[in-house]
Amino acid sequence: MAGTTCDLAIIGGRPGGYVAAIRATQLGMSVACVEQEEALGGTCLRVGCIPSKALLESSERFVEAREGLGQHGIGVGEVTLDLAAMLKRKDQIVRTLARGVDGLFRKHGISRYRGHGWIAAPGKVVVEGNEPTELGATHILIATGSKPSALPGIAVDVDRIGTSTEALSYPEVPEHLVVIGAGYIGLELGSVWRRLGARVTVLEYLDRILPGMDAELAGEAAKVFKKQGFEFRLGIRVTGARVEGGRCVVEAEGHEPLQCDRVLVAVGRVPNTDGSGLEALGIETDRRGRIVVGEGFATNVPGVYAVGDAIPGPMLAHKASEEGIACVERLATGCGHVEYAAIPGIVYTQPEIASVGKTEAELVETGVAYRRGAFSFLANGRARCIGHTEGWVKVLADARTDRILGVHIIGPRAGDLIAEAAAAIAFAASSEDVARTPHAHPTLAEALKEAALAVDERPIHV
Ligand code: NAD
């Protein structure tokens, strides 16, 4: 077994790990990155964020071409679907971006090891694969990401009953898709297949969709999605699903079994730390299998660090990247920081749903007095021009200091608009700061300015 040494060995070439690798080399460290998949980029790039966004874009255009162009005075012939071509485009986007990460590794001189990496001892990573290797490292960073949660009673058969990975590549549009879980994945991939013609039924354990997001935002989203044709069955605990004669049967407590063509299990994700050597090393995990970290993302074993989906916090690619950067900056310079209050969460449906900071429920729960200002896209000129007037922006500001505590948006391009809100929170801006910032006219971003003005009860276009 050949051996090599480096300053930092990273297990996982995913948004936490590969970004940390690049930043570490910028800071002068020698870096080795171990990834078992052929392509770098992890779930996000290979079977998550990127391919789902490609399909969301394509399916949205399909709907637009079929139903949305007439109002612009544009007539088109029969609009048809070439699903194979749509899937091919998605795969091509993934390949191109993965090659881009390979290129970044070459540019920054990061040594990439293909294989399964595990920590044999502090300072020692073993790579199992075609070319077994042993890496000696001053620091080891675990950035192994997450995998879909299993549900007892459901055997994912990777064909009819599958996870988000399979739902990115169904070979035909299902007649009836049952989605278990009304979270990020259920709503995004449910949207893709509904737009392409499937009947979509979403079974959700809780009495609401999008748990964790602002309740008013989720309520508005549920209304809009129902109008689009989503069928929600809330307060349902799914207990089993099986394939019978080429069809699926889904069972839920106290309900008649449901028949469908395909089942998408989207009930959350769990850390992907199997076989990383955590137990033998005595690395502390919590009851959900997440690695416990302290200051600087240090585990309880000296020299071993962890970031991203493998540790507590929202399972979001950008959160992992921020942590990866902060972790290696701290190792190299003694300082590194993640602005957790400003991490946005986005559901890329139509309309998009985006949140940053505290929800109203969290503020009530913690007894923080706040003022709220809301503004509807119905009164936004640009929203009228692009033909997407559904939704609104809500700004929550501290009643005493006016500091912005949370911003919640449902509407066109909410995922892009939330960036300004995240910057405002990161810079401890007040609603008055945003209200007094010139926003170009006519833009969707004016809705955020108006919502900020509404905190002080002085919106202009209401
Ligand atoms: P999620 O946590 O967003 O939603 C899972 C849903 O399943 C919850 O509403 C939960 O109540 C429900 N559920 C759990 N057990 C159930 C049962 N037995 N019967 C019925 N419902 C049940 O999880 P997800 O949608 O699987 O996504 C996983 C993670 O991936 C998320 O944490 C998210 O951070 C990330 N993700 C993010 C994006 C994005 O940023 N746009 C997109 C996809 C995934």
Residues whose N, C-alpha, C, O or C-beta is under 5 A from the ligand:
A	BS01	NAD	I180 G181 A182 G183 Y184 I185 G186 L203 E204 Y205 L206 P211 I236 R237 V238 A266 V267 G268 R269 M315 L316 I346 V347 Y348
